[in-house]
Amino acid sequence: MIERGGHILIVDDTPKNIQVLGGILRDAGYDINVATDGRAALDSLARVIPDLVLLDVIMPEMDGFQVCRRMKEDPNLAEIPVIFLTAKVETDDIVRGFDLGAVDYVTKPFRSAELLKRVDTHMTLSRLRSELGARVGELSSALSQIEQLHREQDSFLRHELNNVINPIAGYTDLLRAKISGDLDEKQLGWLNSITRGASSMQTMLGEMKKLQDFERGEHKLNTMAVPIHGILSDIVKDVALIMENRVDIELSSEREDARVAADLSFLPGVFKNLIKNAAEHVVSLTDQERSVRVDSLLNGTSVVISIANGGEPIPEDRLATFFEKFNSTKGGSGGTGLGTSYARLVTLAHGGLISVQSSRVEGTVVRVTLPLADG
């Protein structure tokens, strides 16, 4: 059953046409307003916005095409469906009407069944569009509230976890200073495990905070032009020490003076995470396989830094989510996946691109492309 009802504006300079159209539509359950020329139609639209307009094409002073154009230029009227009323059936006129934004046309003399069918169809479509818009608005509002709730929960959890972890880290340092000389090797190992665990948790909480700031756009980069080779060289040395020189990390730069606009509070963390991940991936392999290669190559107005390692390739399902949070490729070895997510967000914030490829033949290669600094 057709759901009828709604407000229709009829615009026609022939009283007989208005009488016929008005009778058909009122009998069908629609409310009617009328205007006998284009200017009167625009005046009516300024007072009351209808659900649909039936608009005569040929009228004195301002024809239907001009009225339709004025409607579509007004944001308050642009979405109102317009059906042209015309005695002309020339293709050019029909196409012109559609180009102006009309949704349909009806030829004179009117046939009641055809007229009602076209009006009912476009009134239903208009009503569905409005309902869809309302639902989308409700969904958007709900999603915004959910995101806000998640942010508040994350902030609360970080705060509470810091309140727990900070005393553990602090008291562990005090114990180490006071009694480490009285502990046997096994007990000292326990103390070291507590220290490492607390430190790892503090690092993870800090990374989560940075990630959330970048995700919300709550960051402001303070960049300066710096040689990318210098950043990479320092990080390679740091990671080699962290890995106790068990992994051979080789750095090669096409031009050591190539400069990028970097915020040194953030960008080095991209490469530290990626190079450390690569080293951890191969540290348990044979001597010949325990290597990571870092290359910096120029490519037009950009520099491409690739971090390559061998070992088992990353499975395809994990490769697809490599840069997402909590999607570590380390299995049960303790990775959180925050490092690669951080790398992606910070790279994008610096105007760069990041990608990953992995295969049994080529190994795993992460590429970071950054624009060269001006000058």
C-alpha positions, 0 to 999 in steps of 0.5 A, spaced: 500 500 500 502 506 498 503 511 503 501 518 501 501 525 504 506 531 504 506 538 501 506 539 493 507 546 490 504 546 483 506 552 479 502 553 472 500 559 469 493 556 466 488 556 472 485 550 468 491 546 469 492 548 477 484 546 478 485 539 474 492 537 478 490 540 485 483 535 484 487 529 483 493 530 488 488 532 494 483 526 492 490 522 493 491 525 500 496 530 498 496 538 501 497 543 495 500 550 494 499 553 488 503 559 484 501 562 477 508 564 475 515 563 476 516 569 481 510 567 485 513 560 486 520 563 489 516 567 493 512 561 496 518 557 496 521 562 501 515 562 506 514 554 505 518 549 503 514 543 500 516 536 499 515 536 491 514 541 486 510 540 479 513 546 475 510 548 468 516 549 463 513 555 459 511 561 463 511 568 462 517 572 464 520 567 468 520 560 465 520 553 469 527 552 467 529 559 470 525 557 477 529 550 477 536 553 476 534 558 482 532 552 486 538 548 485 542 554 487 539 555 494 542 550 499 535 550 502 531 548 496 536 544 492 534 537 495 527 538 493 524 534 487 522 537 481 517 534 476 517 538 470 510 539 467 510 540 459 506 540 453 513 539 449 516 532 448 522 534 444 528 530 447 533 537 448 528 540 453 527 533 457 535 533 457 535 540 459 530 539 465 534 533 467 541 537 467 538 542 471 536 537 476 529 535 475 527 528 477 522 527 472 517 530 467 509 529 466 506 531 459 500 535 458 494 533 457 495 529 464 493 522 465 491 521 472 494 514 473 501 516 470 501 523 474 500 519 481 505 514 479 510 519 478 508 523 484 508 517 489 515 514 486 518 521 487 515 523 494 517 516 496 524 516 494 524 523 497 521 520 504 526 515 504 532 519 503 530 524 509 529 517 513 536 515 511 539 522 512 536 522 519 539 515 520 546 516 518 546 522 522 544 518 528 549 513 526 555 518 526 553 521 533 553 514 536 560 513 533 562 519 535 560 518 542 563 511 542 570 514 540 569 519 545 568 513 550 574 509 548 578 515 548 576 516 555 577 509 557 584 509 554 586 515 558 583 512 564 586 505 563 593 509 562 593 513 568 591 507 573 596 503 570 601 508 570 599 509 578 601 501 579 607 501 574 611 507 577 611 505 584 614 498 582 619 501 577 621 506 583 621 501 589 625 496 584 631 501 583 631 502 591 631 495 592 637 494 587 641 500 590 640 497 597 640 489 597 643 487 590 649 485 593 646 480 598 642 477 592 644 470 589 644 470 581 637 467 581 634 472 586 638 478 582 635 475 575 628 475 579 629 483 580 632 484 573 625 481 570 621 486 574 625 491 572 625 489 565 617 488 565 616 495 569 620 498 564 616 495 558 610 497 561 612 504 561 614 504 554 608 501 552 603 506 555 608 512 552 607 509 545 599 508 546 599 516 548 603 518 542 599 513 538 592 516 540 595 523 540 596 522 532 590 519 531 586 524 534 590 530 530 593 532 537 600 533 535 604 539 532 610 537 529 616 542 530 620 540 524 627 542 522 632 540 516 636 534 518 640 529 514 637 522 514 643 519 514 645 521 521 638 519 524 639 512 521 646 512 523 645 513 531 639 508 531 643 503 528 648 504 533 643 504 539 639 498 536 646 494 535 647 495 543 640 493 545 641 487 541 648 486 544 651 486 537 648 479 536 645 482 529 649 485 524 646 491 522 649 494 515 647 502 513 648 504 506 646 511 504 646 514 497 647 521 499 649 522 506 647 529 506 640 528 504 636 532 508 628 531 510 624 536 514 624 532 521 621 533 528 626 529 532 621 528 538 618 523 533 621 521 526 627 517 529 622 513 533 619 510 526 626 507 524 628 505 531 621 501 531 622 498 524 630 497 525 629 493 532 623 489 529 627 487 523 633 485 528 628 481 533 626 477 527 632 474 525 636 474 532 634 467 533 637 465 526 644 462 524 650 467 524 649 468 517 642 470 517 642 474 523 643 481 519 639 487 517 640 492 511 638 499 512 638 503 505 637 510 504 636 512 496 634 518 493 628 518 488 626 524 485 624 529 490 624 524 496 628 519 499 626 512 500 629 508 506 628 501 506 629 496 512 630 489 510 631 482 513 631 475 512 627 469 516 620 467 515 616 471 511 610 475 515 604 471 513 599 474 508 593 475 513 598 479 518 601 483 512 595 486 511 594 488 518 602 490 519 601 497 521 595 496 525 595 497 533 596 490 537 597 486 530 604 484 532 608 479 527 612 476 533 607 471 535 608 469 543 614 473 543 611 479 547 610 484 541 604 489 541 604 491 534 604 499 537 611 500 534 609 499 526 602 503 528 606 509 530 611 508 524 605 509 520 602 515 523 608 519 524 611 517 517 604 520 514 604 526 519 611 528 516 608 527 509 611 521 507 609 514 505 610 507 508 609 500 505 611 493 507 613 487 502 614 480 505 616 473 501 620 467 502 625 469 497 626 476 498 625 476 505 621 482 509 622 489 506 619 495 510 620 502 505 619 509 508 618 514 503 619 522 505 620 528 502 626 531 501 627 538 505 627 544 501 633 547 499 
